Amino acid sequence: MELIQQVPEISAYLAADEAIDHGHPLVRETVARLRGSTTDAYAYAAAAYAFVRDTIAHSADSGDMRVAWRASDVLATRNGICHTKSHALAALLRAAGIPTAFCYQALAEDNGDPGPLHGLIAVRLPGRDRWDRQDPRGNKPGVVDAHFSLDEERLAWPVRPEFNEVDYPVLYAAPHPAVLRSLKSAEDRPRLWRTLPTEL
């Protein structure tokens, strides 16, 4: 699949906004801590990915009902869904000067019914002339086995054409407005599941 930048200027994929608040002290502190154990942008990106995937629980797995949507809040609560874990990872990467985009998949439940839109990111690392999608959702033994990879995608869920699932090719410079609207308005996770879009 050919990934398509929503905005031609690469600087748009380094910007901060209300959700990707990479100037926040907690984001900066986390970046400094992660950078201290890495040698280059590739190692840092892999470390930031592992940090978000493994230390921020997916609230559907942990049972946490809170809905954190701002990157700094996701880092503070160590809680989030796929979209907000992507916000946190994007903030950590953008703060380190690594262009990061938001990507989406339309996935289905196992019975074929549409499920909530799934969120992930793509990175553009120095010296590479392409974007690489990464999925920090969080692994579940026997169910999800996602990894940071530049050679082949290791996402949480490859799409299943037989269920009409879709990989959207657009690389968004900011979280999709429909997703962000649902996140900001949800009082808790059960309400969020009812309002997240199922397609773009």
C-alpha positions in Angstrom: 0.0 0.0 0.0 1.3 3.5 -0.9 1.1 5.9 2.0 -0.1 9.4 1.1 0.9 12.5 3.1 -2.1 14.6 3.9 0.1 17.7 4.1 3.1 18.0 1.7 5.3 19.9 4.2 7.2 17.5 6.5 7.2 20.1 9.2 3.5 19.5 9.7 4.5 16.1 11.1 6.7 17.6 13.8 4.1 20.1 15.1 2.6 20.3 18.5 -1.1 20.8 19.2 -3.6 20.3 22.0 -3.4 16.5 21.8 0.3 16.2 20.8 1.6 18.5 23.5 5.3 17.6 23.1 6.4 20.8 24.9 4.9 19.6 28.1 7.5 18.9 30.9 6.5 15.3 31.4 6.9 14.6 27.6 10.3 16.3 27.6 11.4 14.5 30.7 10.4 11.2 29.2 12.3 12.0 26.0 15.5 12.9 27.9 15.3 9.6 29.9 14.8 7.5 26.7 17.4 9.3 24.8 20.0 8.6 27.5 20.0 4.9 26.7 20.1 5.3 22.9 22.7 6.1 20.3 20.8 7.4 17.3 17.3 8.2 15.9 16.6 4.6 15.0 17.5 3.3 18.5 15.5 6.2 20.1 12.4 5.5 17.9 12.5 1.8 18.9 13.0 2.6 22.6 10.1 5.1 22.5 7.9 2.6 20.8 8.7 -0.1 23.3 8.1 2.3 26.2 4.6 3.2 25.0 3.6 -0.3 23.9 4.8 -2.0 27.1 4.5 0.6 30.0 1.2 2.3 29.1 -1.6 -0.2 29.5 -4.4 -0.4 26.9 -7.4 0.4 29.0 -9.5 -2.4 27.4 -6.9 -4.9 28.7 -6.4 -3.3 32.1 -10.1 -2.4 32.8 -9.3 1.3 33.3 -12.4 3.4 32.6 -10.6 6.7 32.3 -10.2 8.3 28.9 -6.9 10.2 28.6 -6.5 11.9 25.1 -3.7 14.4 25.5 -0.2 12.9 25.2 1.0 14.2 28.5 -2.1 12.8 30.3 -1.6 9.4 28.7 2.0 9.4 30.0 0.9 10.6 33.4 -1.9 8.0 33.8 -0.1 5.2 32.0 -3.4 4.5 30.4 -5.0 4.8 27.0 -6.5 3.1 23.9 -4.8 2.7 20.6 -5.5 6.3 19.5 -4.2 7.9 22.6 -1.2 5.6 22.9 -0.4 6.8 19.4 -0.7 10.4 20.6 1.8 9.7 23.3 4.3 8.0 21.0 3.9 10.8 18.4 4.7 13.4 21.0 7.8 11.5 22.2 9.0 11.1 18.6 8.2 14.6 17.4 9.9 16.1 20.4 13.0 14.3 19.3 12.7 15.7 15.7 11.3 12.5 14.1 8.4 13.2 11.8 5.3 11.2 12.9 1.9 10.7 11.2 -1.4 9.3 12.3 -2.8 6.3 10.5 -6.1 4.4 10.7 -7.6 1.1 10.0 -11.3 0.1 9.8 -11.5 -3.2 11.6 -14.3 -5.6 12.2 -15.5 -7.7 15.1 -15.0 -11.5 14.7 -18.7 -11.8 13.7 -18.1 -9.3 10.8 -19.8 -6.3 12.5 -17.8 -3.0 12.2 -15.6 -2.3 15.1 -14.2 1.0 16.4 -11.6 2.6 14.1 -8.1 1.6 15.0 -5.3 4.1 15.4 -1.6 3.8 14.8 1.3 5.9 13.6 3.9 6.1 10.8 7.5 7.4 11.2 9.9 8.9 8.8 13.4 8.2 10.1 16.5 10.0 8.8 18.0 8.6 5.6 14.8 6.7 4.7 12.8 7.8 1.7 9.6 6.2 3.1 7.2 6.2 6.0 7.0 3.1 8.2 3.8 2.3 10.1 4.1 1.2 13.8 1.4 0.0 16.1 1.9 0.7 19.9 -1.5 -0.7 20.9 0.1 -3.2 23.3 0.6 -6.9 23.0 -1.7 -9.7 24.3 -0.3 -13.3 24.4 -1.8 -15.4 21.7 -3.8 -12.4 20.3 -1.6 -9.4 19.5 2.1 -9.5 18.7 3.2 -6.1 17.4 6.8 -5.0 17.1 8.8 -2.0 16.0 10.0 -2.9 12.5 11.4 -1.2 9.5 11.7 -4.2 7.2 8.2 -5.5 7.3 5.1 -4.3 9.1 4.5 -6.0 12.5 1.1 -4.4 13.4 -1.4 -5.5 16.0 -3.9 -6.5 13.3 -3.3 -6.9 9.6 -6.5 -6.2 7.8 -8.8 -9.1 6.7 -10.3 -8.4 3.3 -13.0 -11.1 3.8 -14.4 -8.8 6.6 -14.1 -5.7 4.4 -11.4 -4.3 6.7 -9.5 -1.3 5.4 -6.0 0.2 5.7 -6.5 3.9 5.1 -3.4 5.2 3.1 -3.6 8.8 4.3 -0.9 10.0 6.7 -2.6 12.6 8.9 -0.6 15.4 10.4 -2.9 15.6 13.4 -5.3 13.2 15.0 -8.4 12.8 12.8 -11.1 15.3 14.0 -13.8 12.7 14.4 -11.6 10.5 16.6 -10.5 13.5 18.7 -14.1 14.7 19.1 -15.1 11.2 20.5 -12.1 11.1 22.8 -12.7 14.6 24.2 -16.4 14.1 24.8 -16.4 10.6 26.3 -16.9 10.5 30.1 -15.6 7.0 30.3 -14.4 4.1 28.1 -17.8 2.4 27.6 -19.2 5.7 26.3 -16.1 6.1 24.1 -16.7 2.7 22.5 -20.2 3.9 21.5 -19.0 7.1 19.9 -15.7 6.2 18.1 -16.2 6.2 14.4 -16.1 2.8 12.6 -14.8 4.3 9.3 -13.4 7.5 7.9 
